[in-house]
Amino acid sequence: MGDDISAILAGRAASAERPLMGLTVLVVEDSRFACEAMRLLCLRSGARIRRADCLRSAHRHLQTYRPAVVIVDLGLPDGSGVELIADLAALPDSSTVLLGCSGEAAGEAAALAAGADGFLLKPVENLATFQSLILGAMAPALRPQGLGAVSDAIVQPDPLALRDDLAHAVELLGKATDAATIAYVSNFLAGIALGAHDPALKAAANALAEAQNKGKGTGPGLARISGLVRDRLATGAAF
């Protein structure tokens, strides 16, 4: 299996500026905007990144190579990321660092219980937080000695990735007639709102999720959040 951690140690030349040099990070994330932030964090850290946007795609990736780090969003279009974390944690003799990721702090307990080595709370944009969590979770024999996060920089993802996410959300909202789709789209938009620092969109996503959880009508919530998403696409202010 390619990209095994032990196979790249000899060629790895980590530095204070690039403490994750040579490592491959698989990001299992359905949001292009969130993944763009991860790409920048990996680039600044010296790591390579591969992306899977769902559980099915992640399993295809993992059939051909073993990344050093797997970061799994807990809310994916075809299931819970907790399932993937549990599957990977159960593999024998695995040195892969497993991190859960969510916009909800409550997701941390589920990720850790499934076997994750750590948890990233969205928005994931602080370089020091990203590097420190990965370095701290690595096995001592694989961790570069004497290195740690040295920069507290904040990455700024390409806003065009945000436009892609919002356009995808419009498609999802047009099909949101069943409970599962409504639950997914509210979670998807809540995550987008965190990365975009958009409190109005986050509040609307939370309100939609709450209405569904309490068995209330979701029509008004869907109409409100659809309007907000379309307004952002129409004005293009963030792009």
ChimeraX commands (.cxc) that place a marker at each C-alpha (Angstrom):
marker #1 position 0.00,0.00,0.00 radius 0.5
marker #1 position 1.45,3.35,-1.06 radius 0.5
marker #1 position 2.23,6.32,1.16 radius 0.5
marker #1 position 2.84,4.20,4.24 radius 0.5
marker #1 position 4.34,6.42,6.96 radius 0.5
marker #1 position 7.39,4.24,7.56 radius 0.5
marker #1 position 8.23,4.30,3.85 radius 0.5
marker #1 position 8.58,8.07,3.72 radius 0.5
marker #1 position 10.49,8.69,6.93 radius 0.5
marker #1 position 13.87,8.34,5.30 radius 0.5
marker #1 position 13.12,11.02,2.72 radius 0.5
marker #1 position 11.38,13.38,5.09 radius 0.5
marker #1 position 13.15,16.59,6.01 radius 0.5
marker #1 position 10.83,18.34,8.43 radius 0.5
marker #1 position 11.71,21.85,9.57 radius 0.5
marker #1 position 10.35,24.41,11.98 radius 0.5
marker #1 position 8.57,26.10,9.07 radius 0.5
marker #1 position 7.33,22.83,7.57 radius 0.5
marker #1 position 6.94,20.37,10.47 radius 0.5
marker #1 position 4.72,18.00,8.46 radius 0.5
marker #1 position 7.02,17.82,5.46 radius 0.5
marker #1 position 6.50,14.71,3.35 radius 0.5
marker #1 position 3.35,13.49,5.10 radius 0.5
marker #1 position 0.15,12.81,3.18 radius 0.5
marker #1 position -3.12,14.02,4.69 radius 0.5
marker #1 position -6.44,12.60,3.50 radius 0.5
marker #1 position -9.25,15.07,4.19 radius 0.5
marker #1 position -12.71,13.52,4.09 radius 0.5
marker #1 position -14.84,16.63,3.74 radius 0.5
marker #1 position -17.87,17.51,1.62 radius 0.5
marker #1 position -17.35,21.29,1.74 radius 0.5
marker #1 position -14.99,22.71,-0.88 radius 0.5
marker #1 position -14.48,25.83,1.23 radius 0.5
marker #1 position -13.49,23.85,4.33 radius 0.5
marker #1 position -11.25,21.64,2.22 radius 0.5
marker #1 position -9.56,24.68,0.70 radius 0.5
marker #1 position -8.69,25.85,4.21 radius 0.5
marker #1 position -7.22,22.40,4.92 radius 0.5
marker #1 position -5.24,22.57,1.67 radius 0.5
marker #1 position -3.67,25.86,2.72 radius 0.5
marker #1 position -2.88,24.51,6.18 radius 0.5
marker #1 position -1.21,21.45,4.66 radius 0.5
marker #1 position 0.70,23.57,2.15 radius 0.5
marker #1 position 2.02,25.85,4.89 radius 0.5
marker #1 position 2.99,22.77,6.92 radius 0.5
marker #1 position 4.76,20.88,4.15 radius 0.5
marker #1 position 2.17,18.10,3.85 radius 0.5
marker #1 position 0.49,16.73,0.75 radius 0.5
marker #1 position -3.30,16.64,0.68 radius 0.5
marker #1 position -5.81,14.33,-0.91 radius 0.5
marker #1 position -9.55,14.85,-0.66 radius 0.5
marker #1 position -12.56,12.58,-0.49 radius 0.5
marker #1 position -16.00,14.18,-0.37 radius 0.5
marker #1 position -17.89,11.19,1.05 radius 0.5
marker #1 position -17.40,7.86,2.81 radius 0.5
marker #1 position -17.49,5.90,-0.43 radius 0.5
marker #1 position -14.76,8.02,-1.99 radius 0.5
marker #1 position -12.67,7.77,1.19 radius 0.5
marker #1 position -12.81,3.97,1.12 radius 0.5
marker #1 position -11.68,4.00,-2.52 radius 0.5
marker #1 position -8.68,6.16,-1.59 radius 0.5
marker #1 position -7.80,3.92,1.33 radius 0.5
marker #1 position -7.80,0.80,-0.81 radius 0.5
marker #1 position -4.75,2.10,-2.68 radius 0.5
marker #1 position -2.70,4.00,-0.11 radius 0.5
marker #1 position -2.34,4.65,3.59 radius 0.5
marker #1 position -2.01,8.35,4.45 radius 0.5
marker #1 position -0.13,9.56,7.52 radius 0.5
marker #1 position -3.14,11.58,8.67 radius 0.5
marker #1 position -6.86,11.20,8.03 radius 0.5
marker #1 position -9.14,14.10,8.93 radius 0.5
marker #1 position -12.80,13.10,8.86 radius 0.5
marker #1 position -15.76,15.46,8.86 radius 0.5
marker #1 position -18.48,13.86,10.97 radius 0.5
marker #1 position -21.39,14.97,8.77 radius 0.5
marker #1 position -21.01,13.44,5.30 radius 0.5
marker #1 position -23.59,13.01,2.54 radius 0.5
marker #1 position -23.58,9.20,2.71 radius 0.5
marker #1 position -23.26,8.65,6.44 radius 0.5
marker #1 position -21.46,9.59,9.62 radius 0.5
marker #1 position -17.71,10.13,9.64 radius 0.5
marker #1 position -17.70,8.35,13.01 radius 0.5
marker #1 position -18.15,5.09,11.10 radius 0.5
marker #1 position -14.99,5.67,9.07 radius 0.5
marker #1 position -13.00,6.63,12.17 radius 0.5
marker #1 position -14.09,3.42,13.89 radius 0.5
marker #1 position -13.16,1.33,10.84 radius 0.5
marker #1 position -9.69,2.87,10.61 radius 0.5
marker #1 position -9.07,2.72,14.36 radius 0.5
marker #1 position -9.77,-1.02,14.26 radius 0.5
marker #1 position -7.03,-1.72,11.72 radius 0.5
marker #1 position -4.10,-3.65,13.26 radius 0.5
marker #1 position -0.75,-1.92,13.71 radius 0.5
marker #1 position -1.93,1.36,12.19 radius 0.5
marker #1 position 0.20,4.44,12.83 radius 0.5
marker #1 position -2.19,6.73,10.94 radius 0.5
marker #1 position -3.28,9.80,12.90 radius 0.5
marker #1 position -7.09,9.95,12.97 radius 0.5
marker #1 position -8.79,13.28,13.59 radius 0.5
marker #1 position -12.50,14.01,13.72 radius 0.5
marker #1 position -13.80,17.38,12.54 radius 0.5
marker #1 position -17.13,19.13,13.04 radius 0.5
marker #1 position -18.71,22.50,13.58 radius 0.5
marker #1 position -20.38,21.13,16.70 radius 0.5
marker #1 position -18.27,20.69,19.83 radius 0.5
marker #1 position -20.53,17.82,20.87 radius 0.5
marker #1 position -19.03,15.79,18.04 radius 0.5
marker #1 position -15.73,15.49,19.88 radius 0.5
marker #1 position -16.97,12.85,22.32 radius 0.5
marker #1 position -18.31,10.65,19.52 radius 0.5
marker #1 position -15.11,10.98,17.48 radius 0.5
marker #1 position -12.86,10.12,20.42 radius 0.5
marker #1 position -15.07,7.21,21.46 radius 0.5
marker #1 position -14.77,5.81,17.92 radius 0.5
marker #1 position -10.98,5.89,18.20 radius 0.5
marker #1 position -9.94,9.32,16.92 radius 0.5
marker #1 position -6.63,10.68,18.20 radius 0.5
marker #1 position -7.95,14.22,18.34 radius 0.5
marker #1 position -10.66,16.61,17.21 radius 0.5
marker #1 position -10.74,19.79,15.14 radius 0.5
marker #1 position -13.56,22.25,15.77 radius 0.5
marker #1 position -14.62,24.21,12.70 radius 0.5
marker #1 position -13.65,26.64,11.39 radius 0.5
marker #1 position -10.22,25.04,10.98 radius 0.5
marker #1 position -8.02,27.96,10.01 radius 0.5
marker #1 position -5.32,28.39,12.66 radius 0.5
marker #1 position -1.96,27.01,11.55 radius 0.5
marker #1 position -0.58,26.42,15.05 radius 0.5
marker #1 position -3.70,24.54,16.16 radius 0.5
marker #1 position -3.60,22.36,13.07 radius 0.5
marker #1 position 0.10,21.51,13.34 radius 0.5
marker #1 position 0.11,21.01,17.10 radius 0.5
marker #1 position -2.79,18.56,17.07 radius 0.5
marker #1 position -1.21,16.41,14.36 radius 0.5
marker #1 position 2.29,16.48,15.87 radius 0.5
marker #1 position 0.95,15.67,19.31 radius 0.5
marker #1 position -1.02,12.69,18.02 radius 0.5
marker #1 position 1.87,11.12,16.10 radius 0.5
marker #1 position 3.67,8.13,17.55 radius 0.5
marker #1 position 6.89,9.28,19.27 radius 0.5
marker #1 position 9.05,7.29,16.84 radius 0.5
marker #1 position 7.48,9.09,13.88 radius 0.5
marker #1 position 7.30,12.57,15.36 radius 0.5
marker #1 position 10.06,14.99,14.25 radius 0.5
marker #1 position 12.11,15.74,17.34 radius 0.5
marker #1 position 12.37,19.28,18.62 radius 0.5
marker #1 position 9.76,20.67,16.27 radius 0.5
marker #1 position 6.44,22.24,17.07 radius 0.5
marker #1 position 4.05,24.79,15.69 radius 0.5
marker #1 position 5.78,28.15,15.35 radius 0.5
marker #1 position 3.18,30.25,13.54 radius 0.5
marker #1 position -0.22,31.34,14.76 radius 0.5
marker #1 position -1.24,32.46,11.27 radius 0.5
marker #1 position -4.82,32.25,10.06 radius 0.5
marker #1 position -5.39,30.92,6.54 radius 0.5
marker #1 position -7.93,32.55,4.24 radius 0.5
marker #1 position -9.47,30.11,1.76 radius 0.5
marker #1 position -10.32,31.15,-1.80 radius 0.5
marker #1 position -13.85,32.59,-1.66 radius 0.5
marker #1 position -14.66,30.97,-5.00 radius 0.5
marker #1 position -14.71,27.67,-3.11 radius 0.5
marker #1 position -17.42,29.22,-0.92 radius 0.5
marker #1 position -19.42,30.07,-4.03 radius 0.5
marker #1 position -19.18,26.43,-5.12 radius 0.5
marker #1 position -20.52,25.32,-1.74 radius 0.5
marker #1 position -23.41,27.79,-1.84 radius 0.5
marker #1 position -24.32,26.74,-5.38 radius 0.5
marker #1 position -24.31,23.10,-4.25 radius 0.5
marker #1 position -26.51,24.07,-1.30 radius 0.5
marker #1 position -29.08,25.55,-3.69 radius 0.5
marker #1 position -29.26,22.19,-5.47 radius 0.5
marker #1 position -29.64,20.36,-2.16 radius 0.5
marker #1 position -32.35,22.72,-0.95 radius 0.5
marker #1 position -34.31,22.09,-4.14 radius 0.5
marker #1 position -34.41,18.40,-3.23 radius 0.5
marker #1 position -34.94,18.81,0.52 radius 0.5
marker #1 position -38.28,17.04,0.82 radius 0.5
marker #1 position -37.30,14.24,3.20 radius 0.5
marker #1 position -35.96,14.29,6.75 radius 0.5
marker #1 position -32.53,12.90,5.89 radius 0.5
marker #1 position -31.86,15.52,3.21 radius 0.5
marker #1 position -33.07,18.36,5.42 radius 0.5
marker #1 position -30.84,17.19,8.26 radius 0.5
marker #1 position -27.85,16.94,5.94 radius 0.5
marker #1 position -28.33,20.33,4.26 radius 0.5
marker #1 position -28.80,22.12,7.59 radius 0.5
marker #1 position -25.54,20.58,8.86 radius 0.5
marker #1 position -23.75,21.35,5.57 radius 0.5
marker #1 position -24.82,25.01,5.65 radius 0.5
marker #1 position -23.96,25.37,9.33 radius 0.5
marker #1 position -20.42,24.26,8.53 radius 0.5
marker #1 position -20.18,26.64,5.59 radius 0.5
marker #1 position -21.40,29.49,7.78 radius 0.5
marker #1 position -18.70,28.82,10.37 radius 0.5
marker #1 position -15.93,28.91,7.78 radius 0.5
marker #1 position -17.36,32.04,6.19 radius 0.5
marker #1 position -17.94,33.73,9.57 radius 0.5
marker #1 position -21.57,34.27,8.60 radius 0.5
marker #1 position -23.65,34.34,11.83 radius 0.5
marker #1 position -26.97,34.93,10.05 radius 0.5
marker #1 position -26.56,31.84,7.90 radius 0.5
marker #1 position -25.41,29.81,10.91 radius 0.5
marker #1 position -28.47,30.90,12.91 radius 0.5
marker #1 position -30.79,29.95,10.05 radius 0.5
marker #1 position -29.16,26.52,9.70 radius 0.5
marker #1 position -29.44,25.91,13.44 radius 0.5
marker #1 position -33.07,27.02,13.45 radius 0.5
marker #1 position -33.89,24.62,10.62 radius 0.5
marker #1 position -32.21,21.73,12.43 radius 0.5
marker #1 position -33.99,22.60,15.67 radius 0.5
marker #1 position -37.39,22.74,13.96 radius 0.5
marker #1 position -36.82,19.32,12.48 radius 0.5
marker #1 position -35.60,17.83,15.75 radius 0.5
marker #1 position -38.69,19.13,17.56 radius 0.5
marker #1 position -41.05,17.82,14.89 radius 0.5
marker #1 position -42.10,21.29,13.79 radius 0.5
marker #1 position -42.76,22.30,10.21 radius 0.5
marker #1 position -39.55,22.90,8.26 radius 0.5
marker #1 position -41.13,24.84,5.40 radius 0.5
marker #1 position -40.50,28.32,6.85 radius 0.5
marker #1 position -36.95,27.41,7.81 radius 0.5
marker #1 position -36.19,26.03,4.36 radius 0.5
marker #1 position -37.61,29.17,2.73 radius 0.5
marker #1 position -35.54,31.44,4.97 radius 0.5
marker #1 position -32.27,29.63,4.48 radius 0.5
marker #1 position -32.87,29.30,0.74 radius 0.5
marker #1 position -33.34,33.05,0.56 radius 0.5
marker #1 position -30.12,33.71,2.48 radius 0.5
marker #1 position -28.09,31.39,0.26 radius 0.5
marker #1 position -29.51,32.90,-2.93 radius 0.5
marker #1 position -28.88,36.42,-1.65 radius 0.5
marker #1 position -25.23,35.60,-1.04 radius 0.5
marker #1 position -24.83,34.13,-4.48 radius 0.5
marker #1 position -26.61,37.06,-6.10 radius 0.5
marker #1 position -24.61,39.78,-4.38 radius 0.5
marker #1 position -21.30,37.97,-4.62 radius 0.5
marker #1 position -20.04,40.22,-1.83 radius 0.5
marker #1 position -17.77,37.53,-0.41 radius 0.5
marker #1 position -16.29,36.61,-3.78 radius 0.5
marker link #1:1,2 radius 0.2
marker link #1:2,3 radius 0.2
marker link #1:3,4 radius 0.2
marker link #1:4,5 radius 0.2
marker link #1:5,6 radius 0.2
marker link #1:6,7 radius 0.2
marker link #1:7,8 radius 0.2
marker link #1:8,9 radius 0.2
marker link #1:9,10 radius 0.2
marker link #1:10,11 radius 0.2
marker link #1:11,12 radius 0.2
marker link #1:12,13 radius 0.2
marker link #1:13,14 radius 0.2
marker link #1:14,15 radius 0.2
marker link #1:15,16 radius 0.2
marker link #1:16,17 radius 0.2
marker link #1:17,18 radius 0.2
marker link #1:18,19 radius 0.2
marker link #1:19,20 radius 0.2
marker link #1:20,21 radius 0.2
marker link #1:21,22 radius 0.2
marker link #1:22,23 radius 0.2
marker link #1:23,24 radius 0.2
marker link #1:24,25 radius 0.2
marker link #1:25,26 radius 0.2
marker link #1:26,27 radius 0.2
marker link #1:27,28 radius 0.2
marker link #1:28,29 radius 0.2
marker link #1:29,30 radius 0.2
marker link #1:30,31 radius 0.2
marker link #1:31,32 radius 0.2
marker link #1:32,33 radius 0.2
marker link #1:33,34 radius 0.2
marker link #1:34,35 radius 0.2
marker link #1:35,36 radius 0.2
marker link #1:36,37 radius 0.2
marker link #1:37,38 radius 0.2
marker link #1:38,39 radius 0.2
marker link #1:39,40 radius 0.2
marker link #1:40,41 radius 0.2
marker link #1:41,42 radius 0.2
marker link #1:42,43 radius 0.2
marker link #1:43,44 radius 0.2
marker link #1:44,45 radius 0.2
marker link #1:45,46 radius 0.2
marker link #1:46,47 radius 0.2
marker link #1:47,48 radius 0.2
marker link #1:48,49 radius 0.2
marker link #1:49,50 radius 0.2
marker link #1:50,51 radius 0.2
marker link #1:51,52 radius 0.2
marker link #1:52,53 radius 0.2
marker link #1:53,54 radius 0.2
marker link #1:54,55 radius 0.2
marker link #1:55,56 radius 0.2
marker link #1:56,57 radius 0.2
marker link #1:57,58 radius 0.2
marker link #1:58,59 radius 0.2
marker link #1:59,60 radius 0.2
marker link #1:60,61 radius 0.2
marker link #1:61,62 radius 0.2
marker link #1:62,63 radius 0.2
marker link #1:63,64 radius 0.2
marker link #1:64,65 radius 0.2
marker link #1:65,66 radius 0.2
marker link #1:66,67 radius 0.2
marker link #1:67,68 radius 0.2
marker link #1:68,69 radius 0.2
marker link #1:69,70 radius 0.2
marker link #1:70,71 radius 0.2
marker link #1:71,72 radius 0.2
marker link #1:72,73 radius 0.2
marker link #1:73,74 radius 0.2
marker link #1:74,75 radius 0.2
marker link #1:75,76 radius 0.2
marker link #1:76,77 radius 0.2
marker link #1:77,78 radius 0.2
marker link #1:78,79 radius 0.2
marker link #1:79,80 radius 0.2
marker link #1:80,81 radius 0.2
marker link #1:81,82 radius 0.2
marker link #1:82,83 radius 0.2
marker link #1:83,84 radius 0.2
marker link #1:84,85 radius 0.2
marker link #1:85,86 radius 0.2
marker link #1:86,87 radius 0.2
marker link #1:87,88 radius 0.2
marker link #1:88,89 radius 0.2
marker link #1:89,90 radius 0.2
marker link #1:90,91 radius 0.2
marker link #1:91,92 radius 0.2
marker link #1:92,93 radius 0.2
marker link #1:93,94 radius 0.2
marker link #1:94,95 radius 0.2
marker link #1:95,96 radius 0.2
marker link #1:96,97 radius 0.2
marker link #1:97,98 radius 0.2
marker link #1:98,99 radius 0.2
marker link #1:99,100 radius 0.2
marker link #1:100,101 radius 0.2
marker link #1:101,102 radius 0.2
marker link #1:102,103 radius 0.2
marker link #1:103,104 radius 0.2
marker link #1:104,105 radius 0.2
marker link #1:105,106 radius 0.2
marker link #1:106,107 radius 0.2
marker link #1:107,108 radius 0.2
marker link #1:108,109 radius 0.2
marker link #1:109,110 radius 0.2
marker link #1:110,111 radius 0.2
marker link #1:111,112 radius 0.2
marker link #1:112,113 radius 0.2
marker link #1:113,114 radius 0.2
marker link #1:114,115 radius 0.2
marker link #1:115,116 radius 0.2
marker link #1:116,117 radius 0.2
marker link #1:117,118 radius 0.2
marker link #1:118,119 radius 0.2
marker link #1:119,120 radius 0.2
marker link #1:120,121 radius 0.2
marker link #1:121,122 radius 0.2
marker link #1:122,123 radius 0.2
marker link #1:123,124 radius 0.2
marker link #1:124,125 radius 0.2
marker link #1:125,126 radius 0.2
marker link #1:126,127 radius 0.2
marker link #1:127,128 radius 0.2
marker link #1:128,129 radius 0.2
marker link #1:129,130 radius 0.2
marker link #1:130,131 radius 0.2
marker link #1:131,132 radius 0.2
marker link #1:132,133 radius 0.2
marker link #1:133,134 radius 0.2
marker link #1:134,135 radius 0.2
marker link #1:135,136 radius 0.2
marker link #1:136,137 radius 0.2
marker link #1:137,138 radius 0.2
marker link #1:138,139 radius 0.2
marker link #1:139,140 radius 0.2
marker link #1:140,141 radius 0.2
marker link #1:141,142 radius 0.2
marker link #1:142,143 radius 0.2
marker link #1:143,144 radius 0.2
marker link #1:144,145 radius 0.2
marker link #1:145,146 radius 0.2
marker link #1:146,147 radius 0.2
marker link #1:147,148 radius 0.2
marker link #1:148,149 radius 0.2
marker link #1:149,150 radius 0.2
marker link #1:150,151 radius 0.2
marker link #1:151,152 radius 0.2
marker link #1:152,153 radius 0.2
marker link #1:153,154 radius 0.2
marker link #1:154,155 radius 0.2
marker link #1:155,156 radius 0.2
marker link #1:156,157 radius 0.2
marker link #1:157,158 radius 0.2
marker link #1:158,159 radius 0.2
marker link #1:159,160 radius 0.2
marker link #1:160,161 radius 0.2
marker link #1:161,162 radius 0.2
marker link #1:162,163 radius 0.2
marker link #1:163,164 radius 0.2
marker link #1:164,165 radius 0.2
marker link #1:165,166 radius 0.2
marker link #1:166,167 radius 0.2
marker link #1:167,168 radius 0.2
marker link #1:168,169 radius 0.2
marker link #1:169,170 radius 0.2
marker link #1:170,171 radius 0.2
marker link #1:171,172 radius 0.2
marker link #1:172,173 radius 0.2
marker link #1:173,174 radius 0.2
marker link #1:174,175 radius 0.2
marker link #1:175,176 radius 0.2
marker link #1:176,177 radius 0.2
marker link #1:177,178 radius 0.2
marker link #1:178,179 radius 0.2
marker link #1:179,180 radius 0.2
marker link #1:180,181 radius 0.2
marker link #1:181,182 radius 0.2
marker link #1:182,183 radius 0.2
marker link #1:183,184 radius 0.2
marker link #1:184,185 radius 0.2
marker link #1:185,186 radius 0.2
marker link #1:186,187 radius 0.2
marker link #1:187,188 radius 0.2
marker link #1:188,189 radius 0.2
marker link #1:189,190 radius 0.2
marker link #1:190,191 radius 0.2
marker link #1:191,192 radius 0.2
marker link #1:192,193 radius 0.2
marker link #1:193,194 radius 0.2
marker link #1:194,195 radius 0.2
marker link #1:195,196 radius 0.2
marker link #1:196,197 radius 0.2
marker link #1:197,198 radius 0.2
marker link #1:198,199 radius 0.2
marker link #1:199,200 radius 0.2
marker link #1:200,201 radius 0.2
marker link #1:201,202 radius 0.2
marker link #1:202,203 radius 0.2
marker link #1:203,204 radius 0.2
marker link #1:204,205 radius 0.2
marker link #1:205,206 radius 0.2
marker link #1:206,207 radius 0.2
marker link #1:207,208 radius 0.2
marker link #1:208,209 radius 0.2
marker link #1:209,210 radius 0.2
marker link #1:210,211 radius 0.2
marker link #1:211,212 radius 0.2
marker link #1:212,213 radius 0.2
marker link #1:213,214 radius 0.2
marker link #1:214,215 radius 0.2
marker link #1:215,216 radius 0.2
marker link #1:216,217 radius 0.2
marker link #1:217,218 radius 0.2
marker link #1:218,219 radius 0.2
marker link #1:219,220 radius 0.2
marker link #1:220,221 radius 0.2
marker link #1:221,222 radius 0.2
marker link #1:222,223 radius 0.2
marker link #1:223,224 radius 0.2
marker link #1:224,225 radius 0.2
marker link #1:225,226 radius 0.2
marker link #1:226,227 radius 0.2
marker link #1:227,228 radius 0.2
marker link #1:228,229 radius 0.2
marker link #1:229,230 radius 0.2
marker link #1:230,231 radius 0.2
marker link #1:231,232 radius 0.2
marker link #1:232,233 radius 0.2
marker link #1:233,234 radius 0.2
marker link #1:234,235 radius 0.2
marker link #1:235,236 radius 0.2
marker link #1:236,237 radius 0.2
marker link #1:237,238 radius 0.2
marker link #1:238,239 radius 0.2
view
